[in-house]
Amino acid sequence: MKRFFIIVLDSMGIGEMPDAHLWHDEGSNTLGAIRNDSHFDCPNLKKLGLFNIDGVGGGVEKPLGSFARLAEKSMGKDTTIGHWEIAGLVSPKPLPTYPNGFPKRIIDKFEKLTGRKTLCNLPYSGTEVIKDYGEESIKTGALIVYTSADSVFQIAAHEDCVPVKELYRYCEIAREILVGEDAVGRVIARPFTGEYPFTRTANRHDFSLEPQGQTMLDVLKENGLATLSVGKIYDIFAGKSVQELNRTTSNNHGMEVTFEMQKRDFEGLCFVNLVDFDMKYGHRNDVVGYAFAMTEFDKQLAVFMDNMRDEDVLIITADHGCDPATPSTDHSREYVPMIIYGKGIKSGINLGQSFADISATVLDYFGVDKQATAGESFLNLVKN
């Protein structure tokens, strides 16, 4: 059985792209920000060729995998657009953002359909917004609505005041409102609990915009191949052509679930997202935490590699940057790493140009026509 695993290290950029200035991301380098921290120790990624990638530096003489520095062709730097391009869908137009908050016409309609008032309606840190508005939300029953530099409409509420299922229903209402020119990438439920300063819970849920075109998931499913997801992959693609959902609570849990997937017989793709790098460390400018999380992943990577079957292929990549050492707490417009490894894969070859080349390579591996998806396969360069 042929099995392909893609593990996305959410936000692990490797240096600014030439157009980074358009996003005010000059000088961003997520990997560069953490690699010299004392908590960073990634011998397995080093052996695979992470530091052999152009512009990274410090590589080994004979890496076990092949590798590439991939550029994003899509106009964006967010999770949704990054994953869509990995799956072969290039977005020439950025998703809408609201740096001054959402217009009155959107908020008025949302309040009318939910029957609740709203608070904030500004770009805000998710941890700070519940500190600043949490008590008022509890007292009045109003929903905390906020955004960020990304294309998101986020709704926060205390679980004791707004049950999680009800909060999800409000998100579905927002998703129905936010269409056309207002079609944000994600509506996100952000429940919190406890007393001031409050704690966000693991019941976050993303209500994503459905991909605006064909992806490799569509092609794989149409050809009778498995499309299995771990982490927030299902949410990012709005469930479209994802046959199995496996939610996770942390990076470690995500890898534990992935280990379980390795034990299963299936033919197709297992698509994994590890979100802690971005959510817990990049957005919070936590260099130490990010470095330590990479070290923990590297240990689990050794286990994954030991459990790979002869026909298995692994790609490790990212969807954008989120440099924890810059003043910004937002995503950054960066190149991303790509490492491909397997017993049937050649080592030491410098590959690829764009995120979408991953999609083309996956479809090529399974011998199916990539149809309307973007990218150029590099399988012929690496397959033994």
Disulfide bonds with the S-S distance in Angstrom:
none
